[in-house]
Amino acid sequence: MKYFVYILESVTTGRYYVGQTSNINRRLSEHNDPEYQGSKTTKRFKGPWILIYHEEFSSRADAVKREKEIKAKKSRNYIEWLIADKGC
């Protein structure tokens, strides 16, 4: 099974969201579904959310590790560098 680290951007606010999943399409739909309660961040901040970046991994452990690395940077500049360098 493949796992992904993904970055979403709010079309309305420009805010970024970093997460990991085994199904990017399902997860993007959940973030944009007002009834879905599994992601408090994307409900608290206005969407709609679009996928702007992803990386693929062969294990969930590797995806979680990478997600934590990106989040630990706490840097909009780093995310924008990732997007500019690789994008979707």
Contacts in CASP RR format, 6 or more apart in sequence:
PFRMAT RR
TARGET T0000
AUTHOR 0000-0000-0000
METHOD contacts of the structure
MODEL  1
MKYFVYILESVTTGRYYVGQTSNINRRLSEHNDPEYQGSKTTKRFKGPWI
LIYHEEFSSRADAVKREKEIKAKKSRNYIEWLIADKGC
1 22 0 8 1.000
2 22 0 8 1.000
2 56 0 8 1.000
2 57 0 8 1.000
2 58 0 8 1.000
3 20 0 8 1.000
3 21 0 8 1.000
3 22 0 8 1.000
3 56 0 8 1.000
3 57 0 8 1.000
3 58 0 8 1.000
3 59 0 8 1.000
3 60 0 8 1.000
3 62 0 8 1.000
3 63 0 8 1.000
4 20 0 8 1.000
4 21 0 8 1.000
4 22 0 8 1.000
4 24 0 8 1.000
4 54 0 8 1.000
4 55 0 8 1.000
4 56 0 8 1.000
4 57 0 8 1.000
4 63 0 8 1.000
5 18 0 8 1.000
5 19 0 8 1.000
5 20 0 8 1.000
5 54 0 8 1.000
5 55 0 8 1.000
5 57 0 8 1.000
5 63 0 8 1.000
5 66 0 8 1.000
5 67 0 8 1.000
5 70 0 8 1.000
6 18 0 8 1.000
6 19 0 8 1.000
6 20 0 8 1.000
6 21 0 8 1.000
6 24 0 8 1.000
6 27 0 8 1.000
6 28 0 8 1.000
6 51 0 8 1.000
6 53 0 8 1.000
6 54 0 8 1.000
6 55 0 8 1.000
7 16 0 8 1.000
7 17 0 8 1.000
7 18 0 8 1.000
7 19 0 8 1.000
7 51 0 8 1.000
7 52 0 8 1.000
7 53 0 8 1.000
7 54 0 8 1.000
7 70 0 8 1.000
7 79 0 8 1.000
7 82 0 8 1.000
7 83 0 8 1.000
8 16 0 8 1.000
8 17 0 8 1.000
8 28 0 8 1.000
8 31 0 8 1.000
8 42 0 8 1.000
8 49 0 8 1.000
8 50 0 8 1.000
8 51 0 8 1.000
8 52 0 8 1.000
9 15 0 8 1.000
9 16 0 8 1.000
9 17 0 8 1.000
9 49 0 8 1.000
9 50 0 8 1.000
9 52 0 8 1.000
10 16 0 8 1.000
10 17 0 8 1.000
10 42 0 8 1.000
10 45 0 8 1.000
10 46 0 8 1.000
10 47 0 8 1.000
10 48 0 8 1.000
10 49 0 8 1.000
11 47 0 8 1.000
11 48 0 8 1.000
11 49 0 8 1.000
11 50 0 8 1.000
12 46 0 8 1.000
12 47 0 8 1.000
12 48 0 8 1.000
13 45 0 8 1.000
13 46 0 8 1.000
13 47 0 8 1.000
15 45 0 8 1.000
16 76 0 8 1.000
16 79 0 8 1.000
17 31 0 8 1.000
17 39 0 8 1.000
17 41 0 8 1.000
17 42 0 8 1.000
17 45 0 8 1.000
17 49 0 8 1.000
18 67 0 8 1.000
18 70 0 8 1.000
18 71 0 8 1.000
18 79 0 8 1.000
19 27 0 8 1.000
19 67 0 8 1.000
20 60 0 8 1.000
20 63 0 8 1.000
20 64 0 8 1.000
20 66 0 8 1.000
20 67 0 8 1.000
21 27 0 8 1.000
22 60 0 8 1.000
24 51 0 8 1.000
24 54 0 8 1.000
28 49 0 8 1.000
28 50 0 8 1.000
28 51 0 8 1.000
30 36 0 8 1.000
30 38 0 8 1.000
30 39 0 8 1.000
31 39 0 8 1.000
31 42 0 8 1.000
31 49 0 8 1.000
32 42 0 8 1.000
32 47 0 8 1.000
32 48 0 8 1.000
32 49 0 8 1.000
34 43 0 8 1.000
36 43 0 8 1.000
37 43 0 8 1.000
42 49 0 8 1.000
51 88 0 8 1.000
52 83 0 8 1.000
52 87 0 8 1.000
52 88 0 8 1.000
53 79 0 8 1.000
53 82 0 8 1.000
53 83 0 8 1.000
53 86 0 8 1.000
53 87 0 8 1.000
53 88 0 8 1.000
54 88 0 8 1.000
55 63 0 8 1.000
55 66 0 8 1.000
55 86 0 8 1.000
57 63 0 8 1.000
57 66 0 8 1.000
70 78 0 8 1.000
70 79 0 8 1.000
70 82 0 8 1.000
73 79 0 8 1.000
END
